[in-house]
Structures are given as structure tokens and as C-alpha cells.
Amino acid sequence: MQVEDVKKVCVLGAGAMGAGIAQVCSQAGYAVAMRDIEQKFVDAGFKRIRGPLMKRVEKGKMTAAEVDAVVARIQGTTDVASAVKGAQLVIEAVPEKMELKKQVWAEAERSCPPEVVFASNTSSLSITEMAASTKRPDRFVGMHFFNPAPVMKLVEVIRGSETSSDTIAFAKSFCLKLGKEAVEVREAPGFVVNRLLVPMMNEAFNLLLEGVATAEDIDKAMKLGTNMPMGPFELADFTGLDIGLDTMETLFRETGDGKFRPSPLLRQYVRAGRLGRKTGKGVYDYTASP
């Protein structure tokens, strides 16, 4: 498969990452199918796409016609066979649960010709294990976009144990077509970014638990002291505390390294339903925000 052969991209999942990836692909001129398990999730995906784009219209950075064109290139569906039909690349962006991802790939496998490339947007799970559940492990690759996908420039391109060099080259070229920068990563728990980021975020929760400083001051210290655009708690609330916890648990399970053992405070927040901006409350309370 050559990147020039790609005319249609299928995105499995219409959540924050799936919708963002679908938008990026559409903005690059590709026909896109965005699939989720229920129509309400598909509809929510379109809202995630149109809302921020209309804010760009208000600021004079896009026209309403351009927004309509981006949305029009995306077909929403709940049917996997319909979504993958005619696609040369299938990108999975479902929640970070291995068995769920394997189930989704098994469904896609039944409807895709052997030359179609499969890519998982996983942030920490094994590409090799997912690929082994398909009949195309050489054409299976990790493509880890970052949230929000339309804004963030990086994509980690992950090589599983059976991923071919041609598939890696294809994925990196496709990233360029999307206006993204790719870094090639050999499969390892957490890849590069999360392997470095997760211990820092986890230690921030431990500092807060120990009463070393307030959440606001910990964020301020990291922003002003290391030039980070967001503090660790602002970032955790933005991405979702449950997602952060899942990633930490995966890293701890895969490596056995204590630095990845989730902070008790993080676990407590997730158990209380304090998942971040998406629930209105995480480390910070957003319910009073305008």
C-alpha cells in the first residue's frame, strides 16, 4: 500500500480522539467514515467536530462553507462493514481496553481486503498483541495521535514485532499528508511520551496527597519552572483522570516498576467520578466556569 492510494479512511470510534482524527483526515481532503456503536455517539462525534470549527468561523479563521465541506466528507455510521467498505486505512480509536480493541479489530478483519492497513490509536497497549488477533500483523501499526488531534502536531508511529518496514513508511508518509510530525517508536510500554509523562503526573498527585503544595501551586511551578503550557493537573483534567489511571495501570503491569504505581489520590478521584473536564470536576471544579 502506498500513501497515494489512500482515498478513504475509516475511523472506528467517535469519541474525543476518534472525532478529532476523523476531522484531521477530512481536512486533509480524504473521504472519512466515522463509526461508533450507537447513533447517539456518532452524533456526539459530529458535535465535537463542528463546535470548535464554528468558533474558528467566529474568529474569521474559516468560512462556514469550509466547515460544511469538512463535515460533508465524513460519513457517520454504526455499521462496521459499511464503515470499512472502500477504505484503504482503518484507524481504531476506542477506549484503552485490550479485549475491546481486539473485538473491534476482529469485526473489521471480516470486512477488509488483506491489503488494507490497520492502525491503532492506543496510548499504551501492545501493538503486537492487537496485531496477532488479525490476519495482517505485518500491515498493523500504532498511530498514537495526541489530544486534541486537530491541534497537536505529534503522532507516535509504533512498530509491533511483526510490523513491516513498508507499513511504517506508509504510516509516516500518511502523517505528513495530515500535516503531522511522526516519530518512529519500537513497541515498549507507554512508548515515548507517556513513558516520560506518566511518572511526572503521578508524582504530582503524590505531592498533592502529601500536602507539599496546592494543586494550583504545583501547576504554576511546572508551567513557570519548566515552560510547560499546562500544569500536570490541568493536563490530567483535560485528558481525563480515568484515561491517565488506565495508562498508569498498564505501565505498572507491563514493567513492574513502582514509579508507575498509581497514586492513591488519583484512584480516589476516579472512584468518586471526578474524571476531569468531561464530568465537570477532576482536580479542579469546572461547574462554575462560564
JOHUMO-V273208 format. One record per residue. PHI is phi in degrees with one decimal (999 if undefined). OMEGA is omega in degrees with one decimal (NA if undefined). NEAR is the number of other ideal C-beta (glycine too) atoms within 12 Angstrom. Layout:
PHI	OMEGA	NEAR
PHI	OMEGA	NEAR
This chain:
999	174.9	31
-106.1	-177.1	17
-62.3	178.5	25
-67.3	-179.2	11
-79.1	-174.8	20
-76.8	175.6	32
-115.7	-178.4	22
-133.9	176.5	30
-119.0	174.3	45
-104.7	176.4	47
-114.5	179.8	49
-95.6	-175.6	51
121.9	-178.5	43
-120.4	176.0	41
-75.9	-176.5	35
-56.5	-178.4	36
-76.0	-179.3	40
-60.3	178.9	45
-63.2	178.9	44
-63.3	179.0	38
-67.2	177.1	50
-59.2	178.4	48
-61.3	-179.0	41
-60.3	-179.5	42
-65.2	178.4	44
-64.7	179.7	37
-63.6	176.7	31
-83.6	174.9	27
100.6	-178.0	18
-86.5	166.8	33
-72.1	-174.0	27
-132.4	167.8	45
-110.0	179.3	42
-115.2	-174.6	50
-115.4	170.0	42
-141.5	-169.8	35
-77.9	177.6	25
-136.1	-177.7	16
-60.6	-179.4	17
-62.9	178.2	14
-74.4	175.7	27
-63.1	179.1	32
-60.5	178.6	19
-64.1	177.4	24
-61.9	178.2	40
-64.7	176.8	33
-64.1	178.4	21
-62.9	-179.8	34
-79.7	-172.5	41
-70.2	-175.9	29
-55.6	179.6	22
-63.5	179.2	27
-66.9	178.7	33
-67.1	174.6	22
-66.3	175.7	15
-67.9	176.0	22
-64.4	179.6	19
-60.7	-179.4	14
-89.2	178.6	11
78.0	-178.0	10
-93.3	175.9	14
-145.0	172.3	22
-102.5	178.1	16
-61.4	178.7	17
-65.3	178.1	12
-67.1	177.0	20
-63.3	179.1	27
-59.3	-179.8	19
-66.7	178.3	19
-62.0	-178.1	33
-67.2	-176.9	30
-65.5	-179.9	17
-78.9	-178.8	27
-106.3	176.5	39
-100.4	177.6	31
-93.1	-178.7	36
-158.2	173.1	30
-109.4	-175.9	24
-104.1	-177.0	23
-64.1	-177.3	31
-59.0	177.5	21
-66.4	-177.6	22
-64.9	-174.8	39
-82.7	-176.8	36
-58.9	177.8	23
80.9	-179.7	24
-85.4	175.3	38
-98.4	180.0	32
-137.6	176.1	45
-117.0	179.0	49
-112.4	179.3	52
-94.6	179.9	54
-139.9	178.4	42
-98.5	-177.4	36
-54.6	-173.1	31
-76.8	175.7	35
-127.3	-173.4	21
-56.9	-177.1	28
-64.1	177.0	16
-64.5	179.9	24
-62.4	178.2	37
-61.5	178.8	26
-62.8	179.5	22
-63.9	-179.9	38
-67.7	177.7	39
-63.7	177.3	22
-64.6	-179.1	29
-65.2	-177.8	42
-56.6	-176.3	30
-65.6	-173.8	17
-114.3	-175.0	25
-110.9	172.0	33
-60.6	-173.8	20
-63.5	-177.1	16
-80.3	-178.8	21
-66.2	179.2	34
-88.7	176.3	44
-105.3	178.8	50
-135.1	177.0	51
-104.0	177.3	51
-88.5	-178.7	44
-58.1	177.9	47
-98.7	-176.5	41
-158.0	-173.3	42
-82.3	-173.9	40
-72.8	173.7	34
-66.0	-179.5	45
-59.5	-179.0	28
-66.7	177.4	27
-63.8	-177.8	40
-61.2	-178.9	36
-67.0	178.4	24
-85.9	178.3	29
-116.8	178.2	36
-101.6	-177.1	21
-137.0	-177.7	29
-59.7	177.7	27
-74.8	179.6	27
-110.7	178.5	33
-119.7	-173.4	46
-143.4	172.1	50
-91.5	173.0	47
-131.5	-175.1	49
-91.6	173.7	42
-79.8	-179.7	44
-116.1	-173.1	33
-90.6	-2.8	33
-81.6	-174.4	25
-56.7	179.4	38
-67.0	-175.4	32
-103.8	-173.1	19
-73.4	-172.9	26
-83.8	-171.0	19
-87.1	165.5	26
-133.0	172.6	39
-82.8	177.3	41
-98.1	-170.0	39
-106.1	178.5	43
-93.2	171.1	34
-78.0	-175.1	37
-63.8	-177.9	21
-109.8	-178.5	25
-63.3	-178.4	38
-78.2	176.9	21
-64.4	177.5	16
-63.5	179.4	19
-67.9	176.4	36
-62.0	179.6	34
-62.2	177.6	22
-60.7	-177.8	34
-62.0	179.9	44
-65.9	178.0	30
-66.7	179.0	26
-64.6	176.9	36
-57.9	178.4	38
-61.8	178.2	18
-62.2	178.9	26
-86.2	-177.3	37
81.0	-179.1	20
-104.3	172.7	31
-105.4	-179.2	17
-105.6	167.7	33
-119.5	-179.5	24
-86.9	-175.5	25
-130.2	171.1	32
-79.0	-175.3	21
-53.0	175.2	33
-159.7	-177.7	26
-54.0	177.9	31
82.4	179.7	39
58.0	-178.8	38
-104.9	-171.2	26
-62.9	-177.8	28
-69.1	177.5	37
-62.5	178.8	30
-89.5	-172.6	17
-77.4	-173.5	31
-60.4	178.9	41
-60.5	178.5	28
-65.5	179.6	29
-65.3	-179.8	45
-63.0	-179.9	37
-67.1	176.2	28
-61.9	177.6	39
-65.0	177.6	36
-65.6	176.8	26
-61.8	179.0	27
-66.3	179.2	30
-61.5	-178.8	22
-79.4	179.7	15
74.3	-179.3	12
-66.0	178.3	15
-160.1	176.9	20
-75.6	177.2	18
-58.7	-179.4	28
-61.5	-177.9	18
-75.0	175.2	20
-65.3	177.2	35
-63.5	179.9	30
-60.8	-179.1	20
-60.5	-178.3	22
-73.2	178.9	28
-70.7	-176.9	19
-83.4	-177.6	13
-88.9	-179.2	13
-125.7	179.1	15
65.5	174.1	10
-71.7	179.1	21
-69.9	177.0	15
-133.2	174.8	25
-75.7	-177.0	32
-60.7	179.8	41
-77.3	175.1	41
-60.2	179.8	27
-68.2	179.2	33
-61.7	178.3	45
-66.3	-178.3	35
-69.9	-176.9	30
-82.1	-179.0	35
110.5	-178.3	32
-64.3	178.1	41
-66.4	178.6	29
-67.4	177.4	35
-61.0	179.7	45
-64.5	178.0	36
-57.9	-178.8	32
-65.3	178.2	37
-61.0	-178.3	42
-65.2	176.7	29
-63.9	-179.3	30
-64.3	179.8	35
-65.6	179.6	25
-65.6	-175.5	20
-75.9	-174.0	25
-105.5	-174.9	21
72.3	-177.1	11
-83.4	-176.1	17
-61.6	-179.2	15
-67.5	178.7	21
-98.2	178.9	33
-66.6	-174.8	23
-58.1	176.4	34
-60.3	176.5	35
-56.9	-179.4	18
-68.9	177.0	30
-62.4	177.9	41
-58.6	-178.7	24
-62.7	179.8	19
-61.4	-178.7	32
-65.9	178.1	29
-62.9	179.4	15
-83.0	-178.4	16
81.0	177.8	16
-87.8	-171.7	31
-100.6	179.1	28
116.2	-175.7	31
-58.1	-175.0	28
-67.1	176.8	23
-108.4	178.7	21
91.1	-179.4	16
-154.4	174.6	21
-140.3	169.0	36
-67.1	178.0	41
-107.5	178.6	30
-101.2	-176.7	16
-104.9	-175.0	19
-68.0	179.7	12
-95.3	-178.3	8
-72.0	-179.6	10
-69.7	NA	4
